[in-house]
């Protein structure tokens, strides 16, 4: 019976590690995109973390929200078509 409990603990440990790897990969991808935007001097908007409890997960990325949007411009400024 002890082996069964150990197997269960081992299984859940692997599940948790898998979730952490996925989160780490997503975090790296998001920060990479953010860094590319900043390097290219483009706005970056981060809506929120995904998952089941999106509101709980929040909108913070490295301690702040990212609400940058392109500047509004008129058709005259863009050249009407």
N, C-alpha and C positions, 0 to 999 in steps of 0.2 A: 504494500500500500504506500510506503514511503516513496517508492520509485514513481508511482502514479502522480503523487503530489509534486515531486520534483519535475516530472515531465510537464505538468500543468504550469508550474512556475516558469520553466524553460520556454514553453510555448508563448506565454504572455510576455515574457521578456523579449522574445523575438518580435512579437507584434509591436510592442512599444518601440523597439529599436527601428523597426520598419517605418513607423509613423514619424519618428524623429529624423530619419534619413530623408523622407519625403518633405518634411517641413524645412529641413536644412537646404535641400535642393531648391525648393520654391523660394526661400529667402534669398539664396544666392542669385537666382535668376532675376528676381525683382530688383535687388540692389544693383545688379549688372545693367539692367535696362535703365534704371535711374541714373547710374553713372554715365552711360552712353548719352542720355538726354542732356545731362549737365555739360558734358564735354562738347556736344554739338550745339550748346546754347539753345536747347529746345525745352519747352515746359514739360513737366512730369506731374501726372495726377495719379495718386494711389487711392483707390476707392476704399477697399477694406480687405482684410484677410478672409479667405473662404472658409468652408467647413460648415458644420451643423449650426453652431452658435455664432453667426457672423457678427452680431452686435456685441457679443461678449468678447470676441477676438479683437475687435476694434479696428482703428484706422492708423494707428501709430506705426511708423517704420523708422527705426533707429531714433526713437524718442520724439518724433514730431510728425505732424500731418503734412502731406504733400498735395497742395491744392492748386498747383500752377496750371494755368490754362492759356491758350494762345490769346494774344491781344485781339480785341474786336477791331474790325476795319470795315469801312463802307465800300460799296461796289465801285464808287468813283476812285477810291484809293487803289483798289485791286484791278481796275480796268474792266469796264462792263463788257459783256460778250453778247 
